[in-house]
Amino acid sequence: MTHSKMNTRDSTDLDEPSSGGAVTRDSIQMTLARDHERLERLVRSTIYAMDSTDPAELRSSWLAFECELERHLDAEEKHVLPAFARSRPGEARALKAEHQQIRAWLMDIGVDLDLHCLGRERLSVFADALRAHARREDALFYPWASRYQDIDVAASVTEAVAPGKELAGETKRWWIDADGSSLEFSLRHIVVGQIRGRFTRWGGTVKLDVADVEKSGVRVWVDLSSVETGDPERDEQVRSSEFFDIARFGPAVFTSTRVELANGIHPVIVGILELHGVKAEVTIEITEDLPWQSDPRALKIAFPIRARFDRRDFGLRWNQDLDVGGIVVGDEVELTARVHLVRGSAGRSTYRKS
């Protein structure tokens, strides 16, 4: 999909109306306002779908809304917000911050949906926040865009927000495929050498920009009650208040804050891990070459990841002294995973019990 270039007039000229005239005014303001109305219908459909007894229907409705909202935000950020920022930087920063918050909410709600704990009230609060954002754009942003942007920009916006379009550029939404992925952990044990285990219920979303990997984002959740170490008695201890305390705390959630190409080949994902009621920074390394470089059109990709962190950073301090000195369990935890991603709606899968 190609787009006409944005108006490249100097920022000092941006307070003078462009020559687009009434065509520009009708095209940008009306197109984006109508898209808000369409998004409103989609989010209402998702709220109504919560009454369904079929989880697949709710997921399908949410996915349709999520993709269209992402496309709407991308279109504004690519075609209109850059010029708006040159003319009115403070107002543009506020709108961009709202976009970032909306994307964070999308990730959070997607996690709750996968965990089957999404409530109608939360979704309604999110919908109200979107309506407030839309009113601000309708009153401030869109009139400016219609007046000061030219007809080429109007044509680009109209094309970008057409229903069913892919996300802007090379950015794609992927989901972790529960059937093909694995998540394992290990830590030192003075008696048995290593404690090894796995989590059987986990998932998440990846927003992958193949043109600029550093613009990508990741959100992963792990159901800690699904821990398995090969010893049922030890599993219960790990779930208890001595370790994960699953009766008090919810799933572990990792949200990326940035993606780095430290050595130019293997991405390093830096983010915040929320575990046991504590949030701390964790770094995850992809340990093979970028799998999407060989075939950027692939619908499925797979790659290994590795991470290490100190469990004490998350308040997981249980241990036991030995009579001969030393402690039973080490503090460094190593996570390894084989992540299978599938693109688009075909990839949406909730967790399963292995």
C-alpha positions as CSV (number, residue, x, y, z in Angstrom):
1,M,0.0,0.0,0.0
2,T,1.5,3.3,-1.0
3,H,0.6,6.8,0.3
4,S,1.1,10.2,-1.0
5,K,3.6,12.3,0.8
6,M,2.5,14.5,3.6
7,N,2.6,18.3,3.2
8,T,6.2,19.3,3.6
9,R,5.6,23.0,4.2
10,D,7.9,24.6,6.8
11,S,6.4,24.6,10.3
12,T,6.1,28.4,10.2
13,D,3.5,28.0,7.5
14,L,1.3,25.5,9.3
15,D,-1.0,28.2,10.7
16,E,-2.0,29.2,7.2
17,P,-4.8,27.1,5.6
18,S,-3.6,24.9,2.8
19,S,-5.0,25.0,-0.7
20,G,-7.0,21.8,-0.1
21,G,-10.2,23.8,0.5
22,A,-13.5,22.2,1.2
23,V,-12.4,18.8,-0.2
24,T,-9.7,18.5,2.5
25,R,-12.1,19.7,5.2
26,D,-14.7,17.2,4.3
27,S,-12.2,14.4,3.7
28,I,-10.1,14.5,6.9
29,Q,-12.6,15.6,9.5
30,M,-15.5,13.6,8.3
31,T,-13.5,10.5,7.5
32,L,-11.9,10.3,11.0
33,A,-15.1,11.2,12.8
34,R,-17.0,8.5,10.9
35,D,-14.2,6.1,11.8
36,H,-14.8,7.0,15.5
37,E,-18.5,6.1,15.0
38,R,-17.5,2.8,13.4
39,L,-15.2,2.0,16.3
40,E,-18.0,2.8,18.8
41,R,-20.2,0.2,17.1
42,L,-17.4,-2.4,17.3
43,V,-16.7,-1.8,21.0
44,R,-20.4,-2.0,21.7
45,S,-20.6,-5.3,19.8
46,T,-17.7,-6.6,22.0
47,I,-19.6,-5.6,25.2
48,Y,-22.7,-7.3,24.0
49,A,-20.6,-10.4,23.1
50,M,-19.8,-10.7,26.8
51,D,-23.3,-12.1,27.3
52,S,-22.5,-15.0,25.0
53,T,-21.6,-18.4,26.4
54,D,-19.2,-18.9,23.5
55,P,-15.7,-17.6,24.4
56,A,-14.7,-17.8,20.7
57,E,-17.4,-15.3,19.8
58,L,-16.1,-12.8,22.4
59,R,-12.5,-13.3,21.2
60,S,-13.6,-12.8,17.6
61,S,-15.5,-9.6,18.4
62,W,-12.6,-8.2,20.5
63,L,-10.0,-9.1,17.8
64,A,-12.0,-7.3,15.1
65,F,-12.3,-4.2,17.3
66,E,-8.6,-4.3,18.5
67,C,-7.2,-4.5,15.0
68,E,-9.4,-1.7,13.7
69,L,-8.5,0.6,16.6
70,E,-4.8,-0.1,16.1
71,R,-5.2,0.8,12.4
72,H,-7.0,4.0,13.3
73,L,-4.3,5.1,15.8
74,D,-1.5,4.1,13.3
75,A,-3.2,6.2,10.6
76,E,-3.4,9.3,12.8
77,E,0.2,8.9,14.0
78,K,1.7,8.4,10.5
79,H,-0.3,10.9,8.4
80,V,-1.4,13.7,10.7
81,L,0.2,13.9,14.1
82,P,3.7,14.7,12.9
83,A,2.6,18.0,11.3
84,F,0.3,18.7,14.3
85,A,3.3,18.3,16.6
86,R,5.3,20.9,14.6
87,S,2.4,23.4,14.9
88,R,1.1,22.6,18.4
89,P,3.6,20.4,20.2
90,G,2.1,20.4,23.6
91,E,-1.4,19.3,22.4
92,A,0.2,16.7,20.1
93,R,2.2,15.2,23.0
94,A,-1.0,14.9,25.0
95,L,-2.8,13.1,22.2
96,K,0.2,10.8,21.6
97,A,0.3,10.0,25.3
98,E,-3.4,9.0,25.2
99,H,-2.6,6.8,22.2
100,Q,0.1,5.0,24.2
101,Q,-2.3,4.6,27.2
102,I,-5.0,3.2,24.9
103,R,-2.5,0.6,23.5
104,A,-1.5,-0.4,27.0
105,W,-5.2,-0.9,27.9
106,L,-5.6,-3.1,24.8
107,M,-2.7,-5.3,26.0
108,D,-4.1,-5.5,29.5
109,I,-7.6,-6.4,28.3
110,G,-6.2,-9.0,25.9
111,V,-4.5,-10.7,28.8
112,D,-7.6,-10.7,30.9
113,L,-9.6,-12.1,28.0
114,D,-7.1,-14.9,27.5
115,L,-7.3,-15.7,31.3
116,H,-11.2,-15.6,31.1
117,C,-11.3,-12.9,33.8
118,L,-12.4,-9.9,31.7
119,G,-15.4,-8.2,33.4
120,R,-18.1,-6.1,31.7
121,E,-17.4,-3.2,34.0
122,R,-13.8,-3.0,33.0
123,L,-14.6,-3.1,29.3
124,S,-17.2,-0.4,29.8
125,V,-14.7,1.9,31.6
126,F,-12.3,1.4,28.7
127,A,-15.1,2.2,26.2
128,D,-15.9,5.4,28.1
129,A,-12.2,6.5,28.0
130,L,-12.2,5.9,24.3
131,R,-15.3,8.1,23.9
132,A,-13.6,10.9,25.9
133,H,-10.5,10.7,23.7
134,A,-12.7,10.8,20.6
135,R,-14.4,13.9,21.8
136,R,-11.1,15.7,22.3
137,E,-9.9,14.7,18.9
138,D,-13.2,15.8,17.3
139,A,-13.1,19.2,19.0
140,L,-9.3,19.9,18.6
141,F,-7.3,17.7,16.3
142,Y,-9.6,17.0,13.4
143,P,-10.7,20.6,12.7
144,W,-7.0,21.6,12.6
145,A,-6.2,18.7,10.3
146,S,-9.0,19.7,7.9
147,R,-7.9,23.3,7.8
148,Y,-4.1,23.0,7.6
149,Q,-3.4,19.7,5.8
150,D,-3.5,19.3,2.0
151,I,-5.6,17.1,-0.2
152,D,-2.8,14.5,-0.6
153,V,-2.8,13.9,3.2
154,A,-6.6,13.7,3.1
155,A,-6.4,10.9,0.5
156,S,-3.8,9.1,2.5
157,V,-5.9,9.2,5.7
158,T,-9.0,8.0,3.7
159,E,-7.1,5.1,2.4
160,A,-5.4,4.2,5.7
161,V,-8.6,4.0,7.7
162,A,-10.6,2.0,5.1
163,P,-12.2,-0.9,6.9
164,G,-10.2,-4.1,6.8
165,K,-6.9,-2.5,6.0
166,E,-3.7,-4.1,7.4
167,L,-1.9,-2.2,10.2
168,A,0.2,0.6,8.9
169,G,3.6,-0.1,7.4
170,E,5.2,-3.5,8.2
171,T,3.8,-3.7,11.7
172,K,1.9,-6.9,12.4
173,R,0.1,-8.4,15.4
174,W,1.1,-11.8,16.4
175,W,-0.1,-14.2,19.2
176,I,1.8,-16.9,21.1
177,D,0.5,-20.3,20.0
178,A,-0.1,-22.3,23.1
179,D,0.1,-25.6,21.2
180,G,3.6,-25.1,20.0
181,S,5.3,-23.0,22.7
182,S,7.0,-24.0,25.9
183,L,8.2,-22.1,29.0
184,E,10.6,-23.7,31.4
185,F,12.7,-22.6,34.4
186,S,15.5,-23.8,36.5
187,L,17.4,-22.8,39.7
188,R,20.2,-24.4,41.7
189,H,19.3,-26.8,44.5
190,I,22.0,-27.9,46.9
191,V,20.6,-31.5,47.2
192,V,19.3,-32.4,43.8
193,G,21.6,-30.1,41.8
194,Q,18.9,-28.3,39.8
195,I,15.2,-27.8,40.2
196,R,13.6,-27.7,36.7
197,G,10.0,-27.0,35.9
198,R,7.6,-25.6,33.4
199,F,4.4,-23.5,33.1
200,T,1.7,-25.1,31.1
201,R,-0.6,-22.1,30.8
202,W,0.8,-18.9,29.3
203,G,0.4,-16.7,26.3
204,G,0.6,-13.1,25.0
205,T,0.8,-10.7,22.2
206,V,3.6,-9.4,20.1
207,K,3.4,-6.3,17.9
208,L,6.3,-6.8,15.5
209,D,7.7,-4.1,13.2
210,V,9.8,-6.0,10.8
211,A,11.2,-2.8,9.2
212,D,12.3,-1.4,12.6
213,V,12.4,-4.1,15.3
214,E,13.2,-1.6,18.0
215,K,9.7,-0.2,17.6
216,S,8.2,-3.6,18.4
217,G,6.3,-4.4,21.7
218,V,5.6,-7.5,23.8
219,R,3.1,-8.5,26.4
220,V,3.2,-11.9,28.0
221,W,1.2,-13.5,30.9
222,V,1.9,-16.6,32.9
223,D,-0.6,-18.5,35.0
224,L,1.6,-19.3,38.0
225,S,-0.8,-22.0,39.3
226,S,0.1,-24.1,36.2
227,V,3.6,-24.7,37.5
228,E,4.9,-28.3,37.2
229,T,8.2,-29.6,38.6
230,G,7.6,-33.3,38.4
231,D,6.9,-33.5,42.2
232,P,3.3,-32.8,43.2
233,E,4.2,-32.0,46.8
234,R,6.8,-29.5,45.7
235,D,4.4,-28.0,43.2
236,E,2.0,-27.3,46.0
237,Q,4.8,-25.7,48.0
238,V,5.7,-23.4,45.1
239,R,2.0,-22.3,44.7
240,S,1.8,-21.7,48.5
241,S,2.5,-18.5,50.4
242,E,6.2,-19.6,50.7
243,F,6.7,-18.8,47.0
244,F,4.1,-17.6,44.5
245,D,1.2,-17.2,46.9
246,I,-1.3,-17.7,44.1
247,A,-4.2,-17.2,46.6
248,R,-3.1,-13.5,46.9
249,F,-1.5,-12.6,43.6
250,G,-2.6,-12.9,40.0
251,P,-0.6,-14.1,37.0
252,A,2.9,-12.9,36.2
253,V,2.9,-10.3,33.4
254,F,5.8,-9.1,31.4
255,T,5.4,-5.8,29.4
256,S,8.3,-4.6,27.2
257,T,9.5,-1.0,27.6
258,R,12.0,-1.1,24.7
259,V,13.6,-3.5,22.2
260,E,17.4,-3.2,21.5
261,L,19.6,-4.7,18.9
262,A,22.6,-4.9,21.1
263,N,24.8,-6.8,18.7
264,G,23.0,-6.0,15.6
265,I,21.6,-9.5,15.2
266,H,19.8,-10.8,18.3
267,P,17.1,-8.5,19.8
268,V,17.2,-7.9,23.5
269,I,13.8,-7.1,25.1
270,V,13.8,-5.0,28.2
271,G,10.6,-4.7,30.2
272,I,8.8,-4.8,33.5
273,L,7.9,-8.1,35.1
274,E,5.1,-8.0,37.6
275,L,5.5,-11.1,39.8
276,H,4.3,-11.8,43.4
277,G,3.0,-8.2,43.7
278,V,6.3,-6.6,42.8
279,K,7.4,-4.9,39.5
280,A,11.0,-5.0,38.5
281,E,13.0,-4.7,35.2
282,V,14.0,-7.9,33.4
283,T,15.9,-8.4,30.2
284,I,15.0,-11.2,27.7
285,E,17.3,-12.3,24.9
286,I,16.3,-13.9,21.7
287,T,19.2,-16.3,21.2
288,E,18.9,-17.0,17.4
289,D,19.0,-14.9,14.3
290,L,15.8,-13.0,13.5
291,P,13.4,-15.6,12.1
292,W,11.3,-13.1,10.2
293,Q,14.1,-11.9,8.1
294,S,14.2,-15.0,5.9
295,D,10.5,-14.8,5.1
296,P,8.7,-11.5,6.2
297,R,5.4,-12.8,4.8
298,A,5.4,-15.9,7.0
299,L,2.3,-16.6,9.0
300,K,4.2,-18.6,11.7
301,I,7.6,-18.0,13.2
302,A,9.5,-19.7,16.1
303,F,12.5,-18.7,18.1
304,P,14.1,-19.4,21.5
305,I,14.5,-16.9,24.3
306,R,16.4,-16.8,27.6
307,A,16.2,-14.6,30.7
308,R,17.9,-14.6,34.2
309,F,16.8,-12.7,37.3
310,D,17.2,-12.8,41.1
311,R,14.0,-14.1,42.7
312,R,14.7,-11.9,45.7
313,D,14.0,-8.9,43.6
314,F,10.3,-10.0,43.6
315,G,10.1,-10.8,47.3
316,L,10.6,-14.6,46.8
317,R,13.0,-15.1,49.7
318,W,12.0,-18.4,51.1
319,N,15.0,-20.7,51.8
320,Q,16.2,-23.2,54.3
321,D,19.6,-23.4,56.1
322,L,21.5,-26.6,56.0
323,D,23.1,-28.1,59.1
324,V,26.5,-28.2,57.2
325,G,26.1,-24.6,56.1
326,G,24.7,-23.1,53.0
327,I,21.2,-22.9,51.7
328,V,18.9,-25.3,49.9
329,V,17.7,-23.2,47.0
330,G,19.7,-20.7,44.8
331,D,18.5,-17.2,44.1
332,E,19.1,-16.9,40.3
333,V,16.3,-18.2,38.2
334,E,16.8,-19.0,34.5
335,L,13.9,-18.9,32.1
336,T,14.0,-20.6,28.7
337,A,11.2,-20.7,26.2
338,R,10.5,-21.8,22.7
339,V,8.1,-19.2,21.4
340,H,5.8,-20.0,18.5
341,L,4.0,-17.0,17.0
342,V,1.2,-17.0,14.6
343,R,0.0,-13.9,12.8
344,G,-3.4,-12.4,12.7
345,S,-6.7,-13.9,13.8
346,A,-5.5,-17.4,13.0
347,G,-3.1,-17.1,15.9
348,R,-5.5,-16.2,18.6
349,S,-5.4,-19.0,21.1
350,T,-6.0,-19.1,24.8
351,Y,-4.0,-21.2,27.1
352,R,-4.5,-24.9,27.4
353,K,-3.7,-27.5,30.0
354,S,-0.8,-29.7,28.7
